[in-house]
């Protein structure tokens, strides 16, 4: 049996991306970052998948095939916190009526969603 150990995302500036995601998720570096690679893991040995950031020259996909979903019961507060950390709002044309998610982009332009886990309760 296998399990997801790490999700890998490309970055044009690995250190900048690592700083954003460490602050966003409360993760730490598994080993010190290099200019082209870092693996971030939950702090304090908590369970959860790693987030690996690798140097990439590939363009960001406007509608990515794979992305992160961040779950929260406080969507507005988390969106504001992530924007303050350097995330950007996106022009997402694919929102359904009454969405439970907000699409943002990290410092590298990688899209991710902030999901309101209380939506529809």
Buried (B, 14 or more C-beta within 10 A) or exposed (E): EEEEEBBEBBBBBBEBBBBBBBBBBEBEEEEEBEEEBBBBBBEEEEEEBBBBBBBBEEEBEEEEEEBBEBEBEEBEEBBEBBEEBBBEEBEBEEEEEEBBBBBBBBBBBBBBBBBBEEEEE
